[in-house]
Amino acid sequence: MIGGTMRDHRRLVGSLLATIALVALLVALPAAQYGHPLKGTWSGEWGPTAETRHRLLLDLHWDGKVITGTINPGRDAVPIRTASLEPSTWAVRFEAEASTPSGASIRYLVEGKLDNLGSAHRVLTGTWTEGGERGDFRLTRN
């Protein structure tokens, strides 16, 4: 071999292959961190009209079997009672219930669809019903 031994050549090829494998792993890691399509914090708004909008935050978790989460985490948090995702259509459904200070019950029903699945900033849109008020919503995963 000109300019080196066969052993040097093998070392160079081995180092090159290891570098390529490391670069491929580093490129794949961000995609692997996305996890379950709903897992994460989602923010956006909902409302019955274009003029009447309410800020919204969802914190969603996946334990390998069940989707759980909270609507507007914090002082006025509402735990999600049931949640489902239909992977064939990416349809999402949440139900929750909260009590007002006067003791009345407020039912939440959220029905939507996941879009932009290839992105870390997925979008969830659909219909939001809170008590007797109904409107559209749009959330983006943070």
C-alpha positions in Angstrom: 0.0 0.0 0.0 1.3 3.4 -0.9 1.5 5.9 2.0 0.7 3.4 4.8 0.1 -0.1 5.8 -3.1 -2.1 5.4 -3.5 -1.8 9.2 -3.5 2.0 8.9 -6.1 1.8 6.1 -8.4 -0.4 8.3 -8.1 2.0 11.2 -9.0 5.0 9.0 -12.0 3.2 7.5 -13.1 2.1 11.0 -12.8 5.7 12.3 -14.8 7.0 9.4 -17.5 4.4 9.9 -17.7 5.2 13.6 -18.0 9.0 12.8 -20.8 8.3 10.3 -22.7 6.2 12.8 -22.3 8.9 15.5 -23.6 11.6 13.2 -26.6 9.4 12.2 -27.4 8.8 15.9 -27.2 12.5 16.7 -29.5 13.4 13.8 -32.1 10.7 14.8 -32.2 11.6 18.6 -34.4 14.7 18.3 -37.0 12.7 16.4 -36.9 9.9 19.0 -37.6 12.4 21.8 -41.1 13.2 20.4 -42.5 10.1 21.9 -46.3 9.6 22.0 -48.0 12.0 19.5 -50.0 13.7 22.3 -47.3 13.8 25.1 -46.2 17.3 26.0 -47.5 20.7 26.7 -49.9 22.3 24.3 -50.9 25.9 24.1 -53.4 27.9 22.1 -56.9 29.2 22.4 -60.6 28.3 22.0 -63.7 30.3 21.6 -67.3 30.4 20.3 -66.4 33.3 17.8 -63.4 34.8 16.2 -63.7 37.8 18.6 -64.3 35.8 21.8 -61.2 33.7 22.5 -59.9 32.0 25.7 -56.2 31.1 26.3 -55.7 27.4 26.8 -52.9 25.2 28.1 -53.0 21.4 28.1 -50.4 19.2 29.8 -50.6 15.6 28.5 -48.8 12.4 29.5 -48.6 8.9 28.3 -47.7 6.0 30.6 -47.5 3.4 27.8 -51.2 2.5 28.2 -53.3 5.6 29.2 -53.3 9.2 28.1 -53.7 11.5 31.2 -53.4 15.2 31.7 -54.6 18.6 32.9 -56.5 21.4 31.3 -54.9 24.8 32.4 -52.5 23.4 35.0 -52.2 25.7 38.0 -54.7 27.2 40.4 -57.8 26.4 38.2 -56.5 23.1 36.9 -59.0 20.6 35.5 -57.9 16.9 35.4 -58.8 15.1 32.2 -61.1 12.2 33.1 -60.8 10.2 29.9 -58.7 10.7 26.8 -58.4 8.7 23.5 -56.5 8.8 20.3 -57.5 6.9 17.2 -54.2 6.3 15.3 -55.9 5.4 12.0 -57.4 8.9 11.7 -55.5 10.8 14.4 -58.8 11.7 16.0 -58.5 12.9 19.6 -61.2 13.0 22.3 -61.0 14.3 25.9 -63.5 14.5 28.7 -63.2 16.4 31.9 -65.3 17.8 34.7 -64.8 20.6 37.2 -66.7 22.3 39.9 -67.3 26.0 40.2 -66.9 27.8 43.5 -70.7 27.6 43.9 -70.6 23.8 43.5 -72.0 23.6 40.0 -70.4 21.1 37.6 -68.8 22.2 34.3 -68.4 19.4 31.7 -65.6 19.6 29.1 -65.7 17.7 25.8 -62.9 18.1 23.4 -63.0 16.5 19.9 -60.2 17.2 17.4 -57.6 16.0 15.0 -53.8 15.9 15.1 -51.9 17.4 12.2 -48.3 18.1 11.3 -47.2 14.8 12.9 -43.7 15.0 11.6 -43.0 18.1 13.6 -42.2 18.6 17.3 -44.7 21.5 17.0 -47.8 19.4 16.1 -51.2 21.0 15.8 -54.4 19.9 17.4 -57.7 21.5 16.1 -61.3 20.8 16.6 -64.4 21.5 18.7 -64.2 22.6 22.4 -67.3 22.4 24.6 -67.1 23.9 28.1 -70.4 23.8 30.0 -73.0 25.3 27.7 -70.4 27.1 25.5 -69.1 25.5 22.3 -66.5 26.7 19.8 -63.4 25.8 17.8 -59.9 25.4 19.2 -56.3 25.3 17.9 -53.4 24.1 20.0 -49.7 23.8 19.1 -47.3 21.5 21.0 -44.6 23.6 22.7 
